[in-house]
Amino acid sequence: MPKLKTHRGAAKRVKVKGSGRATHRCKDRNHILTKKSSKRKRQLRKNRFFKLADVKALGRLLVRKIRGIKAKREQNNVES
């Protein structure tokens, strides 16, 4: 069976950290920045982690196992 190939477009946009979680750039940071507040633009500079719902498809694209983060709602239900 041939080797599985990584999806190069996904690989260029995603960085997998040592913990196994994957990060991506925020949307809405490319153009039409004049109407966005400074606070909003500053918060968009940070990278975000992928949610659990997206991790399965992302793992298929990158041909490796990836951990996701739970949504805040799910985390609150687990703690209480």
SVG drawing of the C-alpha trace seen along z (x, -y; Angstrom):
<svg xmlns="http://www.w3.org/2000/svg" viewBox="-23 -53 30 55">
<polyline fill="none" stroke="black" stroke-width="0.4" points="0.0,0.0 1.4,-3.4 2.3,-6.0 -0.4,-8.5 0.3,-12.0 -0.2,-15.1 -2.6,-17.8 0.0,-20.5 -2.6,-23.4 -3.6,-22.3 0.0,-21.6 0.9,-25.2 -1.9,-26.7 -1.7,-24.5 1.0,-24.1 0.9,-21.0 2.3,-21.7 4.3,-19.3 1.1,-18.4 -0.5,-17.2 -2.9,-20.1 -3.1,-22.0 -3.3,-25.8 -4.5,-28.0 -4.6,-31.8 -7.7,-33.7 -10.1,-34.8 -11.1,-38.5 -7.5,-39.8 -6.7,-40.4 -8.6,-43.4 -11.3,-46.0 -9.5,-46.6 -10.5,-50.2 -14.0,-49.4 -12.6,-46.9 -11.7,-48.1 -8.1,-48.0 -9.1,-45.5 -10.6,-43.2 -7.6,-43.4 -5.2,-42.8 -7.2,-39.7 -7.1,-38.4 -3.3,-38.3 -3.2,-35.2 -3.4,-31.7 -6.4,-29.5 -6.6,-25.8 -8.9,-23.6 -12.2,-22.4 -12.9,-18.7 -15.5,-18.8 -12.7,-19.7 -10.0,-17.5 -11.1,-14.3 -11.1,-15.8 -7.8,-17.7 -6.2,-14.4 -7.2,-12.9 -5.7,-15.8 -2.4,-15.8 -2.2,-12.0 -1.5,-12.0 -3.4,-11.9 -4.3,-15.3 -5.9,-16.4 -8.6,-19.0 -10.0,-21.2 -13.5,-21.0 -15.9,-23.8 -16.3,-26.0 -19.8,-24.8 -18.6,-21.2 -15.8,-22.1 -18.2,-23.8 -20.5,-20.8 -17.6,-18.5 -16.4,-20.7 -19.8,-21.0"/>
</svg>
